[in-house]
Amino acid sequence: QKEVEQNSGPLSVPEGAIASLNCTYSDRVSQSFFWYRQYSGKSPELIMSIYSNGDKEDGRFTAQLNKASQYVSLLIRDSQPSDSATYLCAVRGDSWGKLQFGAGTQVVVTP
Amino acid sequence: SAVISQKPSRDICQRGTSLTIQCQVDSQVTMMFWYRQQPGQSLTLIATANQGSEATYESGFVIDKFPISRPNLTFSTLTVSNMSPEDSSIYLCSADSGSNEKLFFGSGTQLSVL
């Protein structure tokens, strides 16, 4: 059973601080990794993708990938109340197109 | 990114009836997928909708319960058949945006079965 694991949270973060979200996956052949943000009652919105080891930055978001440790993370800098949402880690393995999702981490940014 | 329109956005249905959900993409896409998200849970893939052939179903999902059509490269439907309260969920269609492999979602259908 291929699995994607995330801490469910909630992760409480003061406004302006860094939120750090973690995700581990079991399928060693996984090649593509994604972070989605999902507001309550809304559909998931893609915020980051990463394909190779290292860091990838996009605005206030940084994705980090370590394939040897089967670990992907998301950092949110200068957290804002609008960042309060559930963040889903998704992994694509050996089947083109199909994503395996983690359970999601709920982030709550407090003013 | 692909823009995906999904309808209906929500529905309340009686046990034993069927509901068809439609998904329209604003550009041709190779792969379309149907997911289910039960309350407080993450996304579970139901099936991959293939153009010109039968859908590919994941373990635990069968064609008789969730028939899928994919008549062309921009459109797909999912039918939830013979519904029971356990089918109450959010159903999401998704499509890849092309060669960059990114998956985008429709706005979802919130289904409640009484």
Interface residues (C-beta under 8 A of the other chain):
Chain A: S32 F34 K42 S43 P44 E45 L46 S49 L88 A90 R92 W96 G97 K98 L99 Q100 F101 G102 A103 G104
Chain B: S1 T30 M31 F33 Q41 S42 L43 T44 L45 T48 L92 D96 E101 K102 L103 F104 F105 G106 S107 G108
